[in-house]
Amino acid sequence: MTLTSRLNTNAAVLTLALAGLVPTALAQNTPAPAAQAQPASASVSGNPARDNLFRLQRPISFEFNEARLEDVIAYIAKETGAAIEPIWSTGIGGEGLDKEATVTMTVKDVDALSSLEKVLDAVAQGTGSDSNTWQFSTLGVVQIGPRKSLNKFKRVEIYDVNDLLFEIPVFDDVPKIDLAQVLQGGSGGGSSSPFSGSGGNRNDQRGEEREEKRRKRISEIQNLITSTVEIEQWATQGGDGGTISTYEGHFIVNAPDYMHRALVGYTWWPSRSVSQRGKRYVSLNVDVGNSILQTIENFPVSATGGGGGGGGGTPGGGR
């Protein structure tokens, strides 16, 4: 091959390469792009929040070294396919997450939700209202950010606690019978009642005592909630997260989703929690595969006849 032919061949190859038509043999030395993980597939249940939470149950692995928080969140969202809405800070001192916060963390085969919580804890600016958490928006999107920024998204829920207030009554004031008056009335035809000790005033007093105990009990339950669940977020504790009031055996709670989750969770999480006619119960989902009837075997049964000269009567009989 002449020098001119060789130059023409190299020029043709260069033209093909620039056009993206270079043959496979010539492109073997080019590093292949990294494979992109596909989002986790999930059946659409009709509840976006449930679907997103299902996607966040997928185990993931990653290793970040001084990575930007925005990139880390984007990676988790891409790996799982979950809809995640960070509440970013709008400026210096603003309420929200800092996009430029760095994350150094290694996670291996941990569910995405736990991994996300670890990342949020790692970049938290403080505790209480400044600490980070997650919740669902009204559209089922996973919102993440400091509690004080999530507190802006509130909703009202009414919780029936009458079952916690019920007290079994004790009837220790039954009326007494005057036998002497009964006997005397039998001979003389008296018309006065033989019962005593059943005055109406006493019953009214008992009713007031029961009502006072009921009010005390509901107040104790309310104090128990505000002193154990998201303590710093309740208005009674000086926070701006949620308020709680009572009416006729019900708690009326106006709070963000993460506080409602801390109170009662979600009826669909875990999935084995079932609701029927307004009552919640847990199904253990026991595997009864080993309880299938396999064979039927006959076993001899020995029995003695009845005694007393009755001859060979029915087994075990005779009497």
Secondary structure, DSSP 8 states (H G I E B T S, - for coil): --HHHHHHHHHHHHHHHHTT---GGGGTTS---------------S-HHHHHHHHTTSEEEEEEEEEEHHHHHHHHHHHH---EEE-B--STT-SSB-TT-EEEEEEEEEEHHHHHHHHHHHT--SSGGGSEEEEE-TTS-EEEEEHHHHTTSEEEEEEE-HHHH----------EE-HHHHHHHHHH---S-SEES--HHHHHHHHHHHHHHHHHHHHHHHHHHHTTSSGGGBGGGT-SSBEEEEETTEEEEEEEHHHHHHHH-BTTBSTTEEEETTEEEE------GGGS---------------SS--S-STT---
